[in-house]
Amino acid sequence: MRQPTVDLTRTVERLRALSDPTRLEILALLKPGEQCVCELTSALDAAQSRLSFHLKVLKEAGLVTDRRDGRWVYYTLVEDAVEEVATFLTSAPSAGWRKAARCCS
């Protein structure tokens, strides 16, 4: 069976977004379901501006989506995007990636 094609540019962007402890905490908080930005701010004990920056990075990487309801913004984890990253990490060696040249075969 053929491995699915992976968009490496998108995968790299998502991995970069995951390279920050605060952003990983945000994803963990969103795992059970949608959260209001006020709930995230309280749970992380973070300034709203700092949290907004991290949420922007996650949104641009396609890992979270948002919706506005009045003055509040609610965030949701994009399960397919997270699953895609996990699949890449667990199957990359067998997915036909370029293999490093062996210098001493």
C-alpha positions as CSV (number, residue, x, y, z in Angstrom):
1,M,0.0,0.0,0.0
2,R,1.3,3.4,-0.9
3,Q,2.0,6.0,1.7
4,P,0.0,9.2,1.6
5,T,1.8,12.3,0.1
6,V,3.0,14.7,2.8
7,D,3.3,18.4,2.3
8,L,6.7,18.9,3.9
9,T,6.4,22.7,3.9
10,R,3.1,22.5,5.9
11,T,4.6,19.8,8.2
12,V,7.6,22.0,9.0
13,E,5.4,25.0,9.8
14,R,3.3,22.8,12.1
15,L,6.4,21.4,13.8
16,R,7.8,24.9,14.4
17,A,4.5,25.9,15.9
18,L,4.7,22.9,18.2
19,S,8.2,23.8,19.3
20,D,7.1,26.1,22.2
21,P,6.0,24.9,25.6
22,T,3.1,27.4,25.8
23,R,1.7,26.3,22.5
24,L,1.9,22.7,23.5
25,E,0.0,23.6,26.7
26,I,-2.6,25.4,24.6
27,L,-3.1,22.2,22.5
28,A,-3.4,20.1,25.6
29,L,-6.1,22.5,27.0
30,L,-8.0,22.3,23.7
31,K,-7.9,18.5,23.4
32,P,-11.1,18.0,25.4
33,G,-12.9,20.6,23.2
34,E,-13.5,24.2,22.4
35,Q,-12.3,26.8,24.9
36,C,-12.9,30.5,25.2
37,V,-9.8,32.7,25.1
38,C,-10.7,33.9,28.6
39,E,-10.5,30.3,29.8
40,L,-7.1,29.8,28.2
41,T,-5.8,33.0,29.7
42,S,-6.9,31.9,33.1
43,A,-5.6,28.3,32.8
44,L,-2.2,29.5,31.5
45,D,-2.0,32.5,33.8
46,A,-0.8,34.4,30.8
47,A,-1.1,38.0,29.5
48,Q,-3.7,38.3,26.8
49,S,-1.2,39.7,24.3
50,R,1.2,36.8,24.9
51,L,-1.6,34.3,24.5
52,S,-2.8,36.0,21.3
53,F,0.6,35.7,19.8
54,H,0.8,31.9,20.5
55,L,-2.8,31.4,19.3
56,K,-1.9,33.2,16.0
57,V,1.0,31.0,15.4
58,L,-1.1,27.9,16.0
59,K,-3.9,29.2,13.8
60,E,-1.5,30.1,10.9
61,A,-0.1,26.5,11.2
62,G,-3.6,25.1,10.8
63,L,-3.5,23.5,14.2
64,V,-6.4,25.5,15.7
65,T,-9.5,27.3,14.4
66,D,-11.4,30.1,16.0
67,R,-14.9,31.5,16.0
68,R,-16.2,34.8,17.4
69,D,-19.3,34.9,19.6
70,G,-19.9,38.5,20.6
71,R,-16.8,39.9,22.2
72,W,-15.3,36.4,22.9
73,V,-13.3,34.2,20.7
74,Y,-13.4,30.4,21.0
75,Y,-10.6,28.1,19.9
76,T,-10.8,24.5,18.8
77,L,-8.1,22.0,18.0
78,V,-7.9,20.8,14.4
79,E,-7.7,17.1,15.1
80,D,-6.8,16.2,11.5
81,A,-3.8,18.5,11.5
82,V,-2.5,17.1,14.8
83,E,-3.1,13.6,13.5
84,E,-1.2,14.4,10.3
85,V,1.8,15.6,12.3
86,A,1.7,12.4,14.4
87,T,1.4,10.2,11.4
88,F,4.4,12.0,9.8
89,L,6.5,11.5,13.0
90,T,5.6,7.8,13.2
91,S,5.9,6.9,9.5
92,A,8.5,9.3,8.0
93,P,11.3,6.7,7.8
94,S,9.2,4.3,5.7
95,A,7.5,7.0,3.6
96,G,10.3,7.2,1.0
97,W,12.2,10.2,2.4
98,R,15.6,10.9,1.1
99,K,18.1,8.7,2.9
100,A,21.4,10.1,4.0
101,A,24.3,8.9,2.0
102,R,26.3,6.4,3.9
103,C,29.9,7.4,4.0
104,C,31.2,4.1,5.2
105,S,29.2,1.3,3.7
